[in-house]
Amino acid sequence: MTYEEYLKKREIMVEENSNLVGNVLNSKEMAVDKLLKSLKAELFDQEDEETLYKMNLLKNRKLWGSSLYSFIKEVPKGSDLHVHATALLPAHRLIDFVSSRADLVVDINDCHIYHIDEQCYDKACCCNLSQALENGLITREYVEKKWTLLGRAHNESVWEYFENLLGLFESIEYSEDTLFDYYVTAFEYYLENNTFHIEVHAVFSEDFDRSLVLARVIKRAYHEVKKRRNELVVSIICSGLKYLGADIEIPELYLKNALRLRETIFDDFDKDNVYPFIIGFDLLNEEDKSIPLKELAPMLLKYRNEYPEFNLYIHCGESLNAQVDNLIDAYLLGSTRVGHGMNLYRYPKLLAAFADKEICLEACPISNQTLRFVKDLRLHPLAEYIKRGVTVSLCSDDPVCQEHETLTDDFFAVTVCLDLDLSDIKQLCINSIMYSGLDRAQKSQLSLAWKKAWDEFIDFKYNADFV
Ligand SMILES: [Zn+2]
């Protein structure tokens, strides 16, 4: 082989192996892609590589202040298909929300939030957050540290710490008024971050009536915001718990409640076009400490056969343990998408089946990083999954304790660490809509709204930078 032939072959191989998702770009988009590349280069000039690739978005202000971060924030992202109820607002926005409320107090030691009508808190240690900040009792940085994974000491178990963190926010659900305002604020925040559709994974309650109350509050808040911003669509994926030691009746109870809720509450914002509001069922918990799906399979199969149109969106593949093979069960049970699916690399045949059947992975890169499943996002397997034809949608998981800006952080991190270009970003946004759990008509409306926002974004960037 001559050197010229070698170079030609090399060029082909680089091209063959570099394509991620690769949607087609028009000439304006290609110009904006050049801008994206220049912003990436600018970021690499400003920050040393070692620090940059750590992607410590909870702490590294230089990253939020970068032009690339602003660009990614402005990208119309479509949907967030995997985010947990009461975890939607990132900590700094939750501080604003809690500070603005007379009905909430915060324990100044651990920053646990309480409703003033609760009996369980120590009044001597708790006060209104805005007063605590004004009087210098605590600082915003202190609260952010207490509310996020930033506060974890190196020797603390990350999952234990994480689960305790989520306990700090539970009182947001204590009063319907507080919860309603929380969701209004969160949905407006999502729109501000250019995400129009949210599939909230919600663990309501073992009690059906309480579950209905909570689901109704989310629906009321969603419709309140939708009056002003019609493009917003919110759906609920009811989630159940499958922690080790739980009776098999517990996951089944959550599933029964989900099915009852689905028949009770609908998205009837437009009375002439009523859509499902409860779109499916999920089972969660730290996977290594959960009942294996194979043990739940008899129960799940029974309902799958009886309600084949009620979709499963099961958390699994979020484990580094080689013996945890729940992805196989999720596939056999017909899960429409899976939450995470990180360890799909262990099962090459299953990986091909996921690609073939278009089972979308709800990839949550920042969550995987902050929960220590992958230390360096350059090694996150989602790049390979995409190259092998597996459909992926980027999701945020638990932004309250993991992210600086919900979903923006995930797009930003993979743009830098996996070297995405605009065509990849565009396809990930499209995937989030096409693989959402929405009804076809809703999906088509959402797709139109996204396309309009995308074209406006491209025009704006093109005109600002090239005219
Ligand atoms: Zn999750």
Residues whose N, C-alpha, C, O or C-beta is under 5 A from the ligand:
A	BS01	ZN	D397
